[in-house]
Amino acid sequence: MDVQSILKNLHPLEIRVLRAFKPGDELTAETLERDLEYKPGHANQAFSWLGGKELVAETRREARTFFELTDLGRQTADKGTPEERIAALLRDKGAHTLPEITAALGLEQRDVGSAFGKLSKSGAIAMDADKKASFVKETPEITATAALLKKAAAAENGILTEETLSADESAIMKGLAKKRGAADALFRIVERETVYYTLTAASADVKNGLDAAGITGDEIGSITPDLLKSGSWKTGTFRGYNIAVPPARIVPGRTNPYVSFLESVKDKLCSLGFEEFDGPLVETEFWNSDALFMPQFHAARDIHDVYYVKEPTKAKSIEEPFLSNVAAAHETGGNTGSRGWNYTFDREFTKRLILRSQGTVLSAHQLATAKVPGKYFGIARCFRYDKVDATHLSDFYQTEGIVLGDEVNLKTLLGFLEMFAVEIAGATDVKYVPGYFPFTEPSIEVHIKHPVLGWFELGGSGIFRPEVTKAMGVDVPVLAWGIGIDRMALMALGLNDLRELFSYDIEGVRLRKAKY
């Protein structure tokens, strides 16, 4: 080992580790942050650089699970769980109907329904012939969750470790914590891995070299205003610099390949006579889901894991007559010829603000003002909580479109899907399979075959149901599709992973030759 060569290439972060610890000491990132006051990230940098010089070696890893209170969990810890609040109301104020409970406690309808079911099943409350609920007795369903929330609220940063929970608490936590979509859960599951390192025997020789050279790791690396003001730069020791290092090359700007692809899709659709539409990133539940005939308290809405807006939580109002028309379609079918979903439409829930989870929300807006016949499209940025991998992103783009007219039919729709798959994405193998969407019937998914990733869904489509179109004042067939334009770009640009479209590897983006 050439000690002198290593000394010339040591960073102050590495030097301080070598001088503060000796071979055999077990080190973690937390150790350096505590003992050397490193900022988050600096410790991992130091370990990475020292590892490259074979001065530090990984010894073991430990995985730990933590349960962190979410914002909803903190609010619930302060106000009490729905079960706790309902039981207290019935115990102190006497029997109430479910609507009276909802109004008295300011809870949402679905929260009251869920809590009532748990309490009723446990025997804590009972309902009489007049549909009034009464308190019966205290049960663990009332107190257990509340106690766990209070324990977490008292813990540092609202975090509980798996090993601090009893068997009963662990069982309760399984029903309260989520890894994904944790905004509507009381706890967020956080899994962390602690990596342990130790300095190698070779580090002792390097430390001796540092001592001999008088290198402390506190050498001045740059002149700051504070150094100039105090004058301490005059007596300080400076780090060495290699003046032979070549300057950075100047790279002229160019259009990002993916941006060029998006523009090419717009040009293609405009050349076919489509008009472009757009809309806000923040939407209401009404336009994102209710106007598309997704029932408010039904599993069908689980198709879309949405992000909720923290402040403000709700819009002031929903446009009429669309609110009344959609509410009628949900409750009884309205004038659509349908029986609807047969539940009481919640006109407050529908005002809740979210980040749009799908491009179809733009089509719902457009229906109200669309011309017949007419063709419209948009390229929408959408947000949906999802596991990020080669074909899924949580922040993605869709190209959304509708075609209105007396003569349009399923054959017309298949023609558009083939154009997207073949002419825009450049796929050679295409297949169509039946799908399900609450707002279209029939519903079709188009799949294409990628040379590396194999078959994957390009997007969904169908013919809008009357419950969607008639509520917006449209009485002709409407073709609709929502195509993952990111996935089309995989084929068109010759990529194997969606994350490459938004890569932080600028050099790779510069070198990539776009097809468009």
Backbone torsions as a table, in degrees:
resi	resn	phi	psi	omega
1	MET	NA	128.8	179.3
2	ASP	-88.5	95.7	-176.3
3	VAL	-61.5	-41.7	-177.2
4	GLN	-62.9	-39.0	178.2
5	SER	-64.9	-40.5	179.6
6	ILE	-66.6	-39.9	-179.5
7	LEU	-58.3	-36.8	-177.2
8	LYS	-69.8	-20.7	-173.4
9	ASN	-112.3	12.0	179.4
10	LEU	-82.8	137.2	175.4
11	HIS	-89.7	152.5	177.7
12	PRO	-53.3	-33.3	177.8
13	LEU	-62.4	-37.2	178.4
14	GLU	-73.5	-40.8	-176.8
15	ILE	-60.7	-43.5	-177.3
16	ARG	-65.3	-34.1	177.3
17	VAL	-67.4	-45.8	-178.0
18	LEU	-63.4	-34.4	-177.9
19	ARG	-82.3	-25.8	-174.7
20	ALA	-88.1	-23.3	-174.5
21	PHE	-129.8	165.7	-178.4
22	LYS	-123.6	162.5	178.4
23	PRO	-55.1	136.0	-179.1
24	GLY	100.6	-22.2	176.6
25	ASP	-67.9	133.5	178.9
26	GLU	-88.7	124.3	-173.1
27	LEU	-121.2	147.0	172.2
28	THR	-135.2	170.6	176.8
29	ALA	-59.7	-39.1	179.4
30	GLU	-63.4	-34.7	178.9
31	THR	-61.3	-46.4	-178.6
32	LEU	-68.9	-36.8	179.3
33	GLU	-66.3	-35.0	-179.2
34	ARG	-79.1	-49.8	-171.9
35	ASP	-84.2	-33.4	-177.3
36	LEU	-108.1	0.5	178.5
37	GLU	59.3	37.0	175.6
38	TYR	-71.4	146.3	174.1
39	LYS	-75.9	156.2	177.2
40	PRO	-54.6	129.6	-178.8
41	GLY	102.7	-32.7	-179.4
42	HIS	-66.6	-35.7	-179.6
43	ALA	-63.3	-45.2	-180.0
44	ASN	-65.2	-34.4	175.5
45	GLN	-62.2	-45.8	-178.7
46	ALA	-62.1	-44.3	179.6
47	PHE	-63.6	-39.6	-179.5
48	SER	-63.9	-45.6	-179.3
49	TRP	-68.1	-42.4	179.1
50	LEU	-65.5	-36.1	177.7
51	GLY	-64.5	-37.7	177.9
52	GLY	-64.4	-26.2	178.5
53	LYS	-95.4	3.9	179.8
54	GLU	61.2	33.9	177.4
55	LEU	-99.7	-10.9	177.9
56	VAL	-140.6	148.1	-179.2
57	ALA	-134.4	142.2	176.1
58	GLU	-74.1	134.7	-179.0
59	THR	-106.8	-38.1	-179.8
60	ARG	-166.7	169.4	177.1
61	ARG	-133.0	144.5	177.8
62	GLU	-129.8	124.5	177.2
63	ALA	-94.0	134.1	179.0
64	ARG	-132.4	148.1	179.5
65	THR	-112.0	132.0	179.0
66	PHE	-121.3	152.8	176.1
67	PHE	-120.6	113.4	-174.4
68	GLU	-107.5	132.0	176.7
69	LEU	-61.7	130.8	172.9
70	THR	-84.0	175.4	176.3
71	ASP	-60.0	-40.0	177.4
72	LEU	-63.6	-39.3	179.0
73	GLY	-63.3	-40.5	179.2
74	ARG	-65.5	-42.1	178.4
75	GLN	-63.3	-40.9	-179.2
76	THR	-68.5	-36.8	177.4
77	ALA	-61.9	-35.7	179.5
78	ASP	-75.3	-45.7	-173.3
79	LYS	-90.3	-23.5	-174.6
80	GLY	103.9	152.2	178.9
81	THR	-71.5	157.0	176.2
82	PRO	-54.7	-39.9	179.5
83	GLU	-62.8	-44.0	-179.7
84	GLU	-63.5	-43.7	-177.1
85	ARG	-70.7	-39.0	178.8
86	ILE	-66.1	-45.1	179.7
87	ALA	-60.9	-41.8	-179.9
88	ALA	-65.0	-40.6	179.6
89	LEU	-62.1	-47.1	-177.5
90	LEU	-70.3	-33.6	179.6
91	ARG	-70.0	-39.2	-174.2
92	ASP	-91.6	-33.0	-172.9
93	LYS	-111.2	-3.8	178.9
94	GLY	90.6	-171.6	-173.3
95	ALA	-67.0	143.5	177.4
96	HIS	-140.9	153.1	168.7
97	THR	-81.2	166.1	179.7
98	LEU	-61.2	-45.0	177.0
99	PRO	-59.9	-36.1	178.9
100	GLU	-66.9	-38.1	177.2
101	ILE	-63.6	-44.7	-179.9
102	THR	-58.6	-45.8	-178.6
103	ALA	-69.0	-40.9	-175.8
104	ALA	-68.0	-36.1	-175.0
105	LEU	-99.3	-10.0	-179.5
106	GLY	68.9	26.8	179.2
107	LEU	-92.1	164.4	175.1
108	GLU	-80.2	153.7	-175.6
109	GLN	-56.5	-42.9	-176.3
110	ARG	-70.5	-31.1	178.1
111	ASP	-68.0	-40.6	177.8
112	VAL	-64.7	-43.4	-179.6
113	GLY	-62.6	-43.0	179.8
114	SER	-65.8	-45.8	-179.4
115	ALA	-65.7	-40.4	179.3
116	PHE	-60.9	-40.3	179.2
117	GLY	-61.2	-43.4	179.5
118	LYS	-65.2	-44.4	-178.3
119	LEU	-67.1	-40.0	179.2
120	SER	-65.1	-42.0	-179.6
121	LYS	-64.9	-33.6	-178.2
122	SER	-82.9	-9.1	-179.2
123	GLY	86.5	9.2	-179.1
124	ALA	-72.9	-32.4	179.0
125	ILE	-135.7	165.2	179.1
126	ALA	-145.3	153.0	-180.0
127	MET	-111.5	134.8	-179.1
128	ASP	-92.2	-174.8	-176.7
129	ALA	-65.9	-21.8	179.5
130	ASP	-89.8	13.6	179.3
131	LYS	65.3	28.8	177.7
132	LYS	-108.1	134.5	-179.4
133	ALA	-92.6	139.6	179.5
134	SER	-128.7	151.8	178.2
135	PHE	-76.6	138.5	-179.5
136	VAL	-113.8	-55.6	-177.2
137	LYS	-163.2	162.1	174.3
138	GLU	-74.5	137.6	177.0
139	THR	-136.7	162.4	178.0
140	PRO	-58.0	-27.1	179.8
141	GLU	-63.2	-22.6	179.4
142	ILE	-85.1	-43.7	-168.9
143	THR	-98.5	-28.3	-170.8
144	ALA	-64.1	-49.5	-178.8
145	THR	-64.3	-41.1	179.8
146	ALA	-61.2	-41.0	179.9
147	ALA	-65.1	-39.0	179.2
148	LEU	-67.1	-38.7	177.7
149	LEU	-64.7	-40.6	179.0
150	LYS	-66.2	-36.7	177.7
151	LYS	-63.6	-42.2	179.5
152	ALA	-68.9	-40.2	-179.1
153	ALA	-63.0	-30.5	179.7
154	ALA	-82.7	-15.4	-179.0
155	ALA	-78.1	160.0	179.8
156	GLU	-63.0	125.4	179.9
157	ASN	59.8	17.7	178.3
158	GLY	66.6	31.3	-175.0
159	ILE	-118.2	129.8	174.0
160	LEU	-111.9	138.5	175.9
161	THR	-92.2	154.6	-176.1
162	GLU	-59.8	-37.8	-175.1
163	GLU	-75.2	-12.2	179.0
164	THR	-88.5	-4.2	-177.6
165	LEU	-93.5	140.8	173.1
166	SER	-75.5	172.8	179.8
167	ALA	-61.1	-41.3	179.7
168	ASP	-67.4	-40.7	179.2
169	GLU	-66.2	-37.9	177.5
170	SER	-62.4	-40.0	178.8
171	ALA	-64.4	-40.7	178.1
172	ILE	-67.1	-41.8	-177.3
173	MET	-60.7	-32.5	179.9
174	LYS	-58.6	-31.5	179.8
175	GLY	-89.6	-5.4	-175.8
176	LEU	-110.7	-24.1	-171.5
177	ALA	-103.8	147.8	178.4
178	LYS	-134.4	149.2	171.4
179	LYS	-83.4	-46.3	-177.1
180	ARG	-119.0	152.4	-177.7
181	GLY	64.4	34.3	-172.8
182	ALA	-75.1	-2.4	-179.1
183	ALA	-62.5	-30.7	-180.0
184	ASP	-101.5	15.2	177.6
185	ALA	-112.2	159.0	-179.8
186	LEU	-78.5	-30.1	179.9
187	PHE	-129.0	148.4	174.6
188	ARG	-108.6	129.5	178.0
189	ILE	-81.7	124.6	179.2
190	VAL	-121.4	121.4	178.2
191	GLU	-108.5	122.6	-177.7
192	ARG	-125.7	146.6	179.1
193	GLU	-117.0	122.7	177.3
194	THR	-95.7	125.6	179.9
195	VAL	-102.2	130.4	-179.2
196	TYR	-105.8	137.0	-179.5
197	TYR	-126.4	162.9	170.4
198	THR	-143.2	145.4	177.2
199	LEU	-69.4	140.0	179.6
200	THR	-80.9	168.5	179.2
201	ALA	-61.3	-32.3	-179.0
202	ALA	-63.8	-24.5	-178.1
203	SER	-65.2	-25.9	179.8
204	ALA	-64.2	-40.7	178.6
205	ASP	-64.7	-38.8	179.9
206	VAL	-67.5	-38.9	179.0
207	LYS	-63.6	-40.6	176.9
208	ASN	-61.8	-39.1	177.6
209	GLY	-63.9	-38.4	177.6
210	LEU	-63.3	-43.2	179.8
211	ASP	-62.6	-43.6	-178.6
212	ALA	-64.4	-35.9	-178.1
213	ALA	-85.8	-7.7	-179.8
214	GLY	72.1	27.2	-179.7
215	ILE	-90.5	122.6	-175.2
216	THR	-104.9	-20.2	-173.6
217	GLY	92.8	-7.0	179.2
218	ASP	-101.9	13.7	180.0
219	GLU	-62.5	151.2	-178.5
220	ILE	-76.3	127.9	179.7
221	GLY	-101.0	-24.5	179.1
222	SER	-154.9	151.9	179.5
223	ILE	-83.4	122.7	179.6
224	THR	-111.7	162.7	176.8
225	PRO	-56.0	-36.1	-179.8
226	ASP	-65.6	-39.7	178.5
227	LEU	-64.6	-40.8	179.2
228	LEU	-66.7	-40.5	-177.6
229	LYS	-66.8	-42.0	-177.5
230	SER	-82.5	-22.1	-177.9
231	GLY	80.1	5.7	-177.1
232	SER	-68.9	-14.8	178.3
233	TRP	-65.5	-23.1	-177.5
234	LYS	-68.5	-30.7	-177.6
235	THR	-107.5	-5.1	-177.7
236	GLY	-78.3	167.2	176.5
237	THR	-105.1	134.1	-175.8
238	PHE	-101.2	148.9	172.7
239	ARG	-70.3	151.8	177.6
240	GLY	-77.2	150.4	179.5
241	TYR	-127.8	144.3	178.0
242	ASN	-96.1	101.7	-177.2
243	ILE	-76.6	-4.8	178.6
244	ALA	-86.9	-4.6	179.8
245	VAL	-65.5	128.6	-178.8
246	PRO	-67.7	148.2	179.3
247	PRO	-68.2	160.5	179.0
248	ALA	-67.0	140.4	178.5
249	ARG	-75.0	150.5	178.5
250	ILE	-95.4	122.9	-178.5
251	VAL	-110.8	121.4	178.7
252	PRO	-66.5	151.3	-179.9
253	GLY	-71.7	155.8	175.0
254	ARG	-151.8	159.4	179.8
255	THR	-69.6	134.5	176.1
256	ASN	-61.2	134.4	-178.4
257	PRO	-54.9	-37.6	-178.6
258	TYR	-70.4	-37.6	176.7
259	VAL	-61.6	-41.8	178.1
260	SER	-61.6	-39.6	179.0
261	PHE	-63.8	-44.8	179.0
262	LEU	-59.5	-42.4	178.6
263	GLU	-63.6	-36.1	179.8
264	SER	-66.5	-36.2	177.7
265	VAL	-65.5	-42.9	177.4
266	LYS	-60.0	-45.1	-179.6
267	ASP	-61.2	-40.3	-178.6
268	LYS	-62.9	-48.1	-177.0
269	LEU	-70.0	-38.2	177.6
270	CYS	-64.4	-36.0	178.4
271	SER	-66.5	-21.1	178.3
272	LEU	-91.8	6.5	175.9
273	GLY	93.2	10.2	178.6
274	PHE	-79.5	146.3	171.7
275	GLU	-101.5	141.2	-176.8
276	GLU	-89.7	137.6	172.8
277	PHE	-122.1	164.4	-179.0
278	ASP	-152.0	172.6	-179.5
279	GLY	-166.5	176.1	-176.6
280	PRO	-73.9	154.8	175.9
281	LEU	-71.8	-33.8	178.5
282	VAL	-91.3	124.3	-178.2
283	GLU	-127.0	170.7	172.1
284	THR	-94.8	160.2	173.1
285	GLU	-57.7	-30.4	-178.1
286	PHE	-58.7	-56.6	-176.0
287	TRP	-76.5	-32.5	-177.8
288	ASN	-73.3	-30.9	-173.1
289	SER	-137.1	-49.6	-174.0
290	ASP	-63.8	-42.6	179.4
291	ALA	-65.7	-17.4	177.9
292	LEU	-99.2	20.5	173.1
293	PHE	61.9	30.6	170.8
294	MET	-88.2	119.5	-179.3
295	PRO	-61.4	144.6	-172.6
296	GLN	-68.7	-35.8	-175.8
297	PHE	-124.7	56.0	-175.1
298	HIS	-135.9	151.2	-178.2
299	ALA	-61.0	-21.4	-179.4
300	ALA	-58.6	-29.1	-179.2
301	ARG	-74.7	-14.2	178.4
302	ASP	-67.8	-11.7	175.9
303	ILE	-57.6	-29.7	-174.3
304	HIS	-118.1	109.3	174.4
305	ASP	-87.3	107.3	-170.8
306	VAL	-100.5	161.5	172.4
307	TYR	-99.6	129.1	180.0
308	TYR	-93.5	148.9	178.2
309	VAL	-85.2	130.3	-175.3
310	LYS	-75.0	-41.3	-177.1
311	GLU	-152.7	120.3	-3.6
312	PRO	-77.1	158.9	-176.5
313	THR	-86.0	-25.1	-174.9
314	LYS	-137.2	153.4	172.6
315	ALA	-77.1	159.2	-178.9
316	LYS	-72.5	-35.5	-177.8
317	SER	-160.5	167.3	175.1
318	ILE	-119.3	139.2	-175.3
319	GLU	-61.4	140.7	172.2
320	GLU	-103.2	152.3	7.3
321	PRO	-86.0	9.7	-173.5
322	PHE	-63.7	-39.9	179.8
323	LEU	-60.1	-47.8	-178.6
324	SER	-66.9	-39.9	-179.9
325	ASN	-63.1	-45.0	-178.5
326	VAL	-68.6	-41.2	178.1
327	ALA	-58.8	-43.3	179.3
328	ALA	-64.5	-40.0	178.9
329	ALA	-62.0	-38.2	179.4
330	HIS	-71.1	-41.9	-172.3
331	GLU	-78.9	-47.9	-174.2
332	THR	-129.4	-8.1	-173.6
333	GLY	99.4	-18.3	178.3
334	GLY	59.4	-133.0	-179.4
335	ASN	-98.9	22.1	-172.7
336	THR	-93.2	-7.6	-174.9
337	GLY	84.9	2.2	-178.6
338	SER	-101.2	163.1	174.2
339	ARG	-91.3	-1.1	179.4
340	GLY	70.1	-162.5	-178.8
341	TRP	-100.6	-6.8	175.9
342	ASN	60.8	54.8	171.8
343	TYR	-148.3	168.1	-179.5
344	THR	-84.0	113.7	-177.8
345	PHE	-66.5	127.3	-178.3
346	ASP	-89.4	107.9	-175.3
347	ARG	-79.4	-9.5	173.9
348	GLU	-91.2	-43.8	177.9
349	PHE	-55.8	-37.3	-175.3
350	THR	-67.9	-14.4	179.9
351	LYS	-85.4	-7.9	-174.5
352	ARG	-60.4	137.7	-176.6
353	LEU	-92.8	136.3	-179.5
354	ILE	-142.1	166.4	167.1
355	LEU	-82.5	133.9	-174.1
356	ARG	-59.6	134.5	-175.4
357	SER	-99.2	-5.0	-177.3
358	GLN	-159.1	154.1	-179.8
359	GLY	-74.0	-17.9	-175.6
360	THR	-61.8	-20.1	176.8
361	VAL	-58.8	-33.2	178.1
362	LEU	-65.9	-38.2	178.6
363	SER	-65.6	-40.0	178.7
364	ALA	-59.3	-43.7	176.8
365	HIS	-62.0	-43.8	-172.6
366	GLN	-68.3	-30.5	-178.0
367	LEU	-55.0	-36.1	-175.5
368	ALA	-65.3	-25.3	-176.5
369	THR	-122.4	5.9	-173.8
370	ALA	-69.9	148.6	174.6
371	LYS	-87.5	150.8	177.5
372	VAL	-122.2	120.8	-4.3
373	PRO	-73.6	159.9	-179.2
374	GLY	-162.3	156.2	178.7
375	LYS	-136.0	127.3	-175.4
376	TYR	-137.1	151.3	176.1
377	PHE	-149.2	162.2	174.3
378	GLY	-152.5	155.6	172.4
379	ILE	-113.1	110.3	-169.1
380	ALA	-111.8	133.9	171.7
381	ARG	-85.0	125.3	-174.2
382	CYS	-122.6	159.8	-176.8
383	PHE	-134.4	123.5	-179.4
384	ARG	-149.9	129.0	-178.1
385	TYR	-65.8	117.8	-177.2
386	ASP	-151.1	156.0	175.8
387	LYS	-74.2	121.9	-176.2
388	VAL	-78.5	126.1	175.1
389	ASP	-150.2	-161.3	-173.5
390	ALA	-63.3	-25.4	-177.1
391	THR	-123.9	8.8	-179.8
392	HIS	-135.6	136.7	173.7
393	LEU	-132.1	154.5	176.8
394	SER	-89.1	-10.6	177.7
395	ASP	-133.2	106.3	-168.9
396	PHE	-143.3	171.6	179.9
397	TYR	-113.5	144.6	172.3
398	GLN	-128.0	145.3	167.5
399	THR	-100.3	123.0	-171.6
400	GLU	-115.3	141.2	-179.9
401	GLY	-154.3	156.6	173.8
402	ILE	-138.6	148.3	174.9
403	VAL	-130.2	122.5	-177.7
404	LEU	-110.9	141.2	176.2
405	GLY	166.9	155.9	-179.9
406	ASP	-67.3	-27.5	-172.3
407	GLU	-98.0	-6.4	-176.3
408	VAL	-75.2	148.4	-177.9
409	ASN	-153.2	-171.0	-176.6
410	LEU	-62.4	-36.8	179.7
411	LYS	-63.5	-38.4	176.5
412	THR	-61.2	-43.4	-179.6
413	LEU	-62.2	-44.1	-180.0
414	LEU	-61.6	-32.5	177.1
415	GLY	-64.7	-41.9	177.5
416	PHE	-65.3	-41.5	-179.9
417	LEU	-62.4	-39.4	179.1
418	GLU	-65.6	-36.9	178.1
419	MET	-62.1	-44.2	179.5
420	PHE	-62.5	-46.6	-174.4
421	ALA	-69.3	-43.2	-172.2
422	VAL	-92.3	-53.9	-172.1
423	GLU	-78.6	-32.3	-177.9
424	ILE	-97.7	-50.8	-179.7
425	ALA	-76.9	-25.2	-179.7
426	GLY	80.4	22.5	179.7
427	ALA	-77.1	148.8	175.3
428	THR	-107.0	-24.6	177.7
429	ASP	-113.1	117.7	-176.5
430	VAL	-132.2	141.0	173.4
431	LYS	-143.5	153.9	-179.5
432	TYR	-116.5	133.4	-179.3
433	VAL	-130.8	150.2	177.7
434	PRO	-61.9	145.6	178.7
435	GLY	-134.8	-179.8	175.1
436	TYR	-134.0	126.2	170.2
437	PHE	-139.3	137.4	-176.3
438	PRO	-61.5	-18.8	-171.5
439	PHE	-105.8	-2.2	179.5
440	THR	-130.6	148.6	174.7
441	GLU	-159.1	114.7	1.4
442	PRO	-73.7	165.1	177.8
443	SER	-121.4	138.5	-175.5
444	ILE	-133.7	137.6	171.5
445	GLU	-107.6	138.0	176.3
446	VAL	-105.9	129.8	-179.0
447	HIS	-118.0	143.8	175.9
448	ILE	-127.3	159.4	-178.0
449	LYS	-106.6	120.2	178.4
450	HIS	-91.9	140.9	-176.5
451	PRO	-61.8	-23.2	-179.6
452	VAL	-111.0	-45.7	-175.0
453	LEU	-83.1	-13.0	-179.1
454	GLY	79.4	-156.5	-178.1
455	TRP	-73.8	135.6	170.3
456	PHE	-150.4	158.8	-177.4
457	GLU	-72.9	130.9	176.5
458	LEU	-87.8	-35.0	179.5
459	GLY	172.1	177.0	-179.7
460	GLY	-113.9	160.3	-178.2
461	SER	-160.8	176.6	176.8
462	GLY	164.1	-169.1	176.3
463	ILE	-110.1	124.0	-176.9
464	PHE	-55.4	138.1	176.4
465	ARG	-70.1	153.4	176.9
466	PRO	-58.5	-30.5	178.8
467	GLU	-61.0	-23.7	178.2
468	VAL	-88.3	-50.1	-172.4
469	THR	-74.8	-45.4	-176.0
470	LYS	-67.4	-31.3	177.0
471	ALA	-64.3	-23.1	178.8
472	MET	-99.7	6.0	177.5
473	GLY	85.3	17.7	-179.7
474	VAL	-108.3	130.9	-175.6
475	ASP	-124.7	30.3	176.3
476	VAL	-127.5	161.7	177.0
477	PRO	-60.0	142.3	179.1
478	VAL	-130.2	117.2	174.1
479	LEU	-82.3	142.4	-179.3
480	ALA	-142.9	145.9	175.0
481	TRP	-148.1	153.6	172.7
482	GLY	-135.0	103.8	-173.8
483	ILE	-105.1	134.3	176.3
484	GLY	-71.8	97.5	-175.4
485	ILE	-68.4	-26.5	174.2
486	ASP	-61.0	-40.4	-178.6
487	ARG	-71.4	-34.5	174.6
488	MET	-61.4	-37.2	-179.0
489	ALA	-66.6	-29.5	176.7
490	LEU	-54.8	-48.4	-179.1
491	MET	-70.7	-48.5	-173.1
492	ALA	-64.5	-34.2	-176.9
493	LEU	-98.9	0.9	177.1
494	GLY	70.4	37.1	-178.8
495	LEU	-103.5	165.4	-179.8
496	ASN	-119.9	2.8	-176.0
497	ASP	-154.3	128.1	-179.4
498	LEU	-58.0	-30.9	-177.0
499	ARG	-64.8	-20.8	177.8
500	GLU	-66.9	-23.0	178.5
501	LEU	-66.3	-28.1	-176.8
502	PHE	-121.2	36.2	-173.0
503	SER	-68.5	142.8	172.8
504	TYR	-83.7	-4.2	177.3
505	ASP	-79.8	86.4	-174.8
506	ILE	-61.9	-36.3	-179.9
507	GLU	-62.3	-41.7	178.2
508	GLY	-63.1	-38.3	178.3
509	VAL	-66.7	-38.7	179.7
510	ARG	-63.2	-39.7	-174.8
511	LEU	-80.7	-19.8	-177.4
512	ARG	-69.3	128.6	178.8
513	LYS	-93.5	116.0	-178.9
514	ALA	-77.5	146.3	177.0
515	LYS	-76.6	-26.2	-176.2
516	TYR	-109.1	NA	NA
